[in-house]
Amino acid sequence: MADQDQRNVSAWRPRVPGVVEVFHAHYTEYAYPMHVHDAWTLLIVDDGAVRYDLDRHEHGTPHDTVSLLPPHVPHNGSPATPDGFRKRVLYLDASRLGDDLIGPAVDGPDLRDPVLRRRVGQLHSVLTLPGDELEAESRLTLIGERLHEHLRLRHRESPERRDPVLARHLRELLDERVVLGIGLEEAAALVAAHPAHLVRAFSGAYGIAPHQYLMSRRVDRARRLLLAGRAPADVAALTGFYDQAHLTRHFKRLVGVTPGRYRTSGRGAGRAGGGS
């Protein structure tokens, strides 16, 4: 990844309930690998386009769309144009969109809705201005209603996601031990399965290997702590990484910047505002 990509990243957590993180980035060369988030990803692209895979289907993000990527579902991303892409992202918690809407979102993550696209852009503008939290909450509420309208249309016809029992049990174990971690042999013993079969079952159900899933969850936790002002060395210890170098390696691979750069990216613009 080019150094220029590192300079064009800004992240912060506003005082707006339901918004876990705001993330703005301009990537020219960086392509992020398969990973998951524990929050909903609401994405708009201002320049260029992103090509990504979600639930093993390829998608794209032209200018007139809003992409809604559900939590726990693996996705990746790479530039679809020579000059890369400039994106703005909101990470939303389950208070705005529930897990029952994951299936409909997987079926059609790219929403071609000019009104929704305009509203999301307006919300991002408001979120750069501390003190306008009431306006931001109001705009986010209208956005949430419109997203629900889109997803409800598909909800009744949406087939249940593949989630075999064995794979789900391993995912539950990984979710319980994000920080402590768990060895494959121990996990296999707890769910009464052969280790190789367990890995195949999980990868087949979710499209991502167990270790990739665990590291994605740890990086998500690291993002929140970094935006809260914690030092990278402390964050590494609090999120289950062996040391700061271990955190840095996985963080840069999944986010595109180092933890230190990410921690300071929202400063100087009045953006870092504390948790909601």
C-alpha positions in Angstrom: 0.0 0.0 0.0 1.3 3.5 -0.9 2.1 6.0 1.8 -0.4 8.3 0.3 -3.2 5.9 1.3 -2.1 6.2 4.9 -2.4 10.0 4.8 -5.9 10.0 3.5 -7.7 8.3 6.3 -9.8 9.9 9.0 -11.7 8.1 11.8 -13.6 9.2 14.8 -16.6 8.3 17.1 -19.2 11.0 17.4 -21.6 11.6 20.3 -24.5 10.1 18.3 -26.3 7.0 19.7 -26.1 4.1 17.3 -23.0 5.3 15.5 -20.0 3.2 16.4 -17.6 4.9 14.1 -17.2 7.3 11.2 -14.5 6.4 8.7 -13.4 8.5 5.7 -10.7 7.2 3.4 -9.1 7.7 -0.1 -7.4 4.5 -1.2 -5.4 4.4 -4.5 -3.7 1.0 -4.2 -4.9 -0.7 -1.0 -7.1 -3.7 -1.2 -8.5 -5.2 2.0 -8.8 -8.9 2.5 -11.8 -11.0 3.6 -12.9 -9.9 7.1 -16.0 -9.3 9.2 -17.4 -6.5 11.4 -19.6 -6.7 14.4 -21.5 -3.6 13.2 -23.5 -2.7 10.1 -21.4 -0.9 7.4 -23.2 1.9 5.6 -21.0 2.9 2.7 -21.0 5.6 0.0 -18.3 6.2 -2.6 -17.7 9.8 -3.7 -15.0 9.1 -6.4 -14.0 6.0 -8.2 -15.7 2.6 -7.3 -15.1 -0.3 -5.1 -15.4 -4.0 -6.1 -16.1 -6.3 -3.3 -17.3 -9.9 -2.5 -20.1 -10.5 0.0 -21.3 -14.0 0.8 -19.3 -15.2 -2.2 -21.1 -12.9 -4.7 -19.4 -9.9 -6.4 -20.8 -6.4 -6.0 -19.8 -2.9 -6.9 -20.4 0.6 -5.7 -21.2 3.2 -8.4 -21.8 6.8 -7.3 -25.6 6.6 -7.1 -25.7 3.7 -4.6 -25.6 3.2 -0.9 -24.1 0.0 0.2 -25.2 -1.7 3.4 -23.0 -4.6 4.5 -24.4 -6.6 7.4 -22.4 -7.6 10.5 -20.8 -11.1 10.8 -20.8 -11.6 7.0 -17.3 -11.7 5.4 -16.5 -9.2 2.7 -13.4 -7.7 1.0 -12.8 -4.7 -1.2 -10.5 -3.3 -3.9 -10.4 -0.3 -6.3 -12.4 -0.8 -9.4 -10.9 2.2 -11.2 -7.2 3.2 -11.9 -7.3 6.2 -9.5 -8.7 4.2 -6.6 -11.7 5.3 -4.6 -12.8 7.8 -2.0 -15.4 6.5 0.5 -17.3 7.6 3.6 -18.5 4.9 6.0 -20.8 4.8 9.0 -20.6 1.8 11.3 -24.0 1.4 13.0 -24.8 -0.9 16.0 -27.8 -3.2 16.4 -30.0 -0.4 17.9 -30.4 1.0 14.3 -30.6 -2.3 12.4 -31.3 -5.7 13.9 -29.8 -9.1 13.1 -33.2 -10.2 11.6 -32.3 -7.9 8.6 -29.0 -9.6 7.9 -30.5 -12.0 5.3 -32.2 -9.3 3.3 -29.1 -7.2 3.3 -27.0 -10.1 2.0 -29.4 -10.6 -0.8 -29.0 -7.0 -2.1 -26.4 -4.8 -0.3 -26.3 -2.1 -3.0 -29.3 0.2 -2.8 -29.9 2.5 -5.8 -31.9 5.2 -4.0 -31.0 8.9 -4.8 -32.9 10.2 -1.7 -31.1 7.8 0.6 -27.7 8.6 -1.0 -28.3 12.3 -0.5 -29.3 11.9 3.1 -26.3 9.8 3.9 -24.0 12.4 2.4 -25.8 15.1 4.4 -25.3 13.2 7.6 -21.6 12.8 7.0 -21.4 16.6 6.6 -23.2 17.2 9.9 -21.0 14.6 11.7 -17.9 16.7 11.0 -19.4 19.6 13.1 -19.4 19.0 16.9 -22.4 20.5 18.6 -24.9 19.4 15.9 -25.6 16.0 17.4 -29.4 16.6 17.5 -29.4 17.2 13.7 -27.2 14.2 13.2 -29.6 12.0 15.3 -32.6 13.3 13.3 -31.0 12.6 10.0 -29.8 9.2 11.1 -33.3 8.3 12.2 -34.7 9.1 8.7 -32.0 7.1 7.1 -32.8 4.2 9.4 -36.4 4.3 8.4 -35.6 4.3 4.7 -33.2 1.4 5.1 -35.9 -0.6 6.9 -38.3 0.1 4.1 -35.8 -1.4 1.6 -35.1 -4.4 3.7 -38.7 -5.1 4.7 -39.6 -5.6 1.1 -37.2 -8.6 0.9 -37.6 -9.9 4.5 -40.5 -12.3 3.9 -39.0 -13.8 0.7 -35.4 -13.9 2.0 -34.2 -17.5 2.5 -32.5 -18.3 5.8 -28.8 -17.9 5.7 -26.6 -21.0 5.7 -25.6 -21.5 9.3 -25.0 -25.2 10.0 -25.1 -26.1 13.7 -21.4 -27.1 13.9 -20.2 -23.8 12.3 -22.5 -21.8 14.5 -21.2 -23.4 17.6 -17.6 -22.6 16.7 -18.6 -19.0 15.9 -20.2 -18.7 19.3 -17.0 -20.0 20.9 -14.9 -17.5 19.0 -17.3 -14.6 20.0 -17.1 -15.6 23.6 -13.3 -15.7 23.5 -12.3 -12.8 21.3 -9.7 -11.7 23.7 -8.6 -14.9 25.4 -8.7 -16.9 22.1 -9.2 -20.7 21.8 -7.1 -23.4 20.2 -8.5 -25.5 17.5 -8.0 -28.8 19.5 -9.9 -27.3 22.4 -12.7 -26.0 20.2 -13.0 -29.3 18.4 -13.3 -31.1 21.8 -16.0 -28.7 23.0 -18.2 -29.2 19.9 -17.3 -32.9 19.5 -15.8 -32.7 16.0 -12.6 -33.5 14.2 -10.4 -30.3 13.9 -10.2 -30.5 10.1 -13.9 -31.1 9.8 -14.6 -28.1 12.0 -12.4 -25.8 10.0 -14.1 -27.0 6.7 -17.6 -26.6 8.2 -16.9 -23.0 9.4 -15.2 -21.9 6.2 -18.0 -23.5 4.1 -20.7 -21.8 6.2 -19.2 -18.3 6.4 -16.7 -18.0 3.6 -13.9 -17.2 6.0 -11.5 -19.3 8.0 -11.9 -19.3 11.8 -8.6 -17.5 12.4 -9.6 -14.7 10.0 -12.9 -14.3 11.8 -11.2 -14.0 15.2 -8.6 -11.5 14.0 -11.4 -9.4 12.4 -13.3 -9.3 15.7 -10.1 -8.3 17.6 -9.3 -5.5 15.1 -12.9 -4.2 15.5 -12.4 -4.0 19.2 -9.0 -2.4 18.7 -10.6 0.3 16.5 -13.0 1.3 19.2 -10.3 1.5 21.9 -8.0 3.5 19.7 -10.7 6.0 19.0 -11.3 6.3 22.7 -7.7 7.4 23.1 -6.0 4.3 24.3 -2.3 3.7 23.3 -1.6 1.0 20.7 0.5 -1.0 23.2 -2.4 -1.0 25.7 -4.9 -1.9 23.0 -2.8 -4.9 21.9 -3.0 -6.3 25.4 -6.7 -5.6 25.8 -7.8 -7.2 22.5 -5.9 -10.4 22.6 -2.9 -9.7 20.4 0.5 -11.0 21.4 2.1 -7.6 21.4 2.0 -4.2 19.6 3.7 -5.6 16.5 1.2 -8.4 16.3 -1.6 -5.8 16.5 0.0 -3.6 13.9 0.5 -6.3 11.4 -3.2 -7.4 11.4 -4.6 -3.9 11.8 -2.7 -2.6 8.8 -3.8 -5.6 6.7 -7.5 -5.1 7.5 -7.8 -1.3 7.9 -5.0 0.0 5.6 -3.2 2.1 8.2 -1.2 1.5 11.4 -3.0 1.7 14.8 -1.0 4.9 15.7 -2.0 6.6 12.5 -5.6 5.5 12.9 -5.7 6.7 16.5 -4.8 10.3 15.5 -6.6 10.5 12.2 -9.6 12.3 13.5 -7.8 14.9 15.5 -7.3 18.5 14.5 -10.7 18.7 12.9 -12.8 18.8 16.0 -14.0 15.3 15.3 -13.0 13.1 18.2 -15.9 13.5 20.5 -16.1 10.5 22.9 -18.5 7.6 23.1 -22.3 7.6 22.9 
